[in-house]
Amino acid sequence: MSDQLDLAGKVALVTGGSRGIGAATARRLARLGATVAIGYHQAADHAAAVVNDVAATGARAAKFQANQALPS
């Protein structure tokens, strides 16, 4: 993603956004101006930390628990 990209007024949904690449992506999208919806399955504490990191930059974020696996 280019640092010139302006995502102000956009909302990004990052599934798996509580850890690893997903968390890094959520933080980057927030720095580019997006409001970030962080999806997680079990790591609520990690998701809350990402929300706090995003909020510290002045961007908006929220976490949402979801199981995206197909039923067996």
Secondary structure, 3 states (H helix, E strand, C coil): CCCCCCCCCCEEEEECCCCHHHHHHHHHHHHCCCEEEEEECCCHHHHHHHHHHHHHCCCCEEEEECCCCCCC
